[in-house]
Amino acid sequence: MSSSAGPDLHTLFQLFPPSSYLREFDVVPADWVPEPYHKLLVHEHHMTVTVEAHHGSLVDVKVLEEKRDGDSYARKILLALQSNGRVVQFGLVRIWLPYCSPAVRAEILSQKTPIGRILINHNVMRRIEPTEFLRVIPGPEMMHWFGLTSPTPTYGVWRSSIATGSRR
């Protein structure tokens, strides 16, 4: 099993500049995250499973943008409910492809399934450690995705470390 710290926020924002999707953000402690965001973010479970359970619907992934740099693959995504198409999550993800089996890598790169679901379906062991949380003021693009008419604060998780390996 391998473990690696993820990129810092500055690195992800260099890959996907936030000018149109994010007005501002603050790092906040877990106990400052209000419900229902607290239930959705402050845990050590896969975000895909938590979001699906909360909304009572499986989710589909929509890849808005991707970047590949050698063994690093990053993407800017939306998760939308299969039941009605409503967008319920925005995310930036970076994955080190050498840590993935060829089958997992191929499925990730196909961009058809949320990463959490791929890891679960392939029985990949994972350890998820949310360490920081964000209070976000959405920009015009994020407001559009979430159907907001004003920049209502929302919350997110930052720097979840995921250690993966094959389960025997």
C-alpha positions in Angstrom: 0.0 0.0 0.0 1.3 3.5 -0.8 0.4 6.8 0.6 1.1 10.3 -0.7 0.0 13.7 0.4 -2.2 15.4 -2.2 -1.4 18.7 -3.8 -1.8 21.9 -1.9 -4.8 24.2 -2.8 -2.5 26.6 -4.7 -1.3 23.7 -7.0 -4.9 22.6 -7.8 -5.9 26.2 -8.4 -3.0 26.6 -10.8 -4.4 23.6 -12.8 -8.0 24.9 -12.6 -7.9 28.7 -12.0 -11.0 29.6 -9.9 -11.8 33.0 -11.4 -15.2 32.0 -12.7 -16.3 29.3 -10.2 -15.1 30.8 -6.9 -15.3 34.3 -5.5 -13.6 33.6 -2.2 -12.9 30.9 0.4 -11.8 30.4 3.9 -10.3 27.4 5.6 -12.5 26.5 8.6 -12.4 23.9 11.4 -14.7 20.9 11.1 -16.9 22.1 14.0 -17.6 25.3 12.0 -19.2 23.4 9.2 -23.0 23.7 9.6 -25.6 21.0 8.7 -26.3 19.5 6.3 -22.7 20.1 5.1 -21.3 18.7 8.3 -23.0 15.3 7.7 -21.9 15.3 4.0 -18.2 16.4 4.6 -17.0 15.6 8.1 -16.4 11.8 7.9 -13.9 9.2 6.7 -16.2 7.6 4.1 -16.2 7.9 0.3 -17.8 11.2 -0.8 -19.6 9.3 -3.6 -21.4 7.0 -1.2 -22.2 9.7 1.3 -23.7 12.0 -1.4 -25.7 9.2 -2.9 -27.1 8.1 0.5 -28.0 11.7 1.4 -29.8 12.4 -1.8 -31.3 8.9 -2.3 -29.9 8.6 -5.8 -26.8 7.4 -7.6 -24.7 10.1 -9.1 -23.1 10.6 -12.5 -19.9 12.4 -13.1 -19.4 15.2 -15.6 -15.8 16.1 -16.3 -15.6 19.8 -17.1 -11.8 19.9 -17.6 -8.9 17.5 -17.3 -5.1 17.8 -17.1 -2.5 15.1 -17.6 1.2 15.6 -16.7 3.2 12.4 -16.8 1.8 10.1 -14.2 -0.5 12.8 -12.7 -4.1 13.1 -13.8 -6.4 15.9 -12.6 -9.9 16.8 -13.3 -12.6 19.4 -12.5 -15.9 17.7 -12.1 -19.5 17.9 -11.2 -21.6 15.1 -9.7 -25.2 15.1 -10.7 -28.1 13.0 -9.4 -29.2 10.2 -11.8 -32.8 10.7 -10.6 -33.2 14.2 -11.8 -29.8 15.6 -13.2 -29.5 18.1 -10.3 -25.8 19.0 -9.7 -25.0 18.2 -6.0 -21.2 18.4 -5.9 -18.3 20.2 -7.6 -14.8 19.0 -7.1 -11.1 19.1 -8.1 -9.3 15.8 -8.1 -5.7 14.7 -8.7 -4.7 11.1 -9.0 -1.3 9.5 -9.3 -2.0 6.9 -12.1 0.9 4.5 -11.3 -0.9 3.6 -8.0 -3.9 2.3 -10.0 -4.2 -1.1 -11.6 -4.6 -1.0 -15.4 -8.3 -1.7 -15.1 -8.9 1.1 -12.6 -6.7 3.5 -14.6 -8.7 2.8 -17.8 -12.0 3.3 -16.0 -10.8 6.6 -14.4 -9.6 7.9 -17.8 -12.9 6.9 -19.5 -14.5 9.7 -17.4 -17.8 7.7 -17.2 -17.9 6.9 -13.4 -17.2 8.8 -10.2 -13.7 7.8 -8.8 -15.2 6.7 -5.5 -17.5 4.3 -7.3 -14.6 3.0 -9.4 -12.5 2.3 -6.3 -15.4 0.5 -4.6 -16.3 -1.5 -7.7 -12.7 -2.7 -8.0 -12.5 -3.5 -4.3 -9.5 -1.1 -3.9 -8.6 -0.5 -0.3 -8.6 3.2 0.7 -8.1 5.4 3.7 -9.8 8.8 3.6 -8.6 11.5 6.0 -10.3 14.8 5.5 -8.1 17.3 7.2 -9.4 20.8 6.3 -12.7 22.2 5.3 -13.6 25.2 3.2 -16.3 27.8 3.4 -16.8 28.9 -0.2 -18.5 31.9 -1.8 -19.4 30.6 -5.3 -18.6 32.5 -8.4 -21.0 32.8 -11.4 -20.1 29.4 -12.9 -20.7 27.5 -9.6 -23.9 29.5 -9.0 -25.1 28.3 -12.4 -24.2 24.7 -11.7 -26.0 24.7 -8.4 -29.0 26.8 -9.6 -28.3 29.6 -7.2 -29.6 33.1 -7.7 -27.2 34.7 -5.3 -23.7 33.8 -4.0 -24.9 31.7 -1.0 -22.0 30.3 1.0 -21.4 26.6 0.7 -18.8 24.2 2.2 -16.3 21.7 0.9 -13.6 19.3 2.1 -10.0 19.9 1.4 -7.0 17.6 1.3 -8.5 14.2 1.7 -5.6 11.8 1.6 -6.4 8.5 0.0 -4.0 5.5 0.3 -4.8 2.8 -2.1 -3.6 -0.7 -2.8 -5.0 -4.0 -4.1 -7.1 -6.0 -1.7 -6.1 -9.7 -1.8 
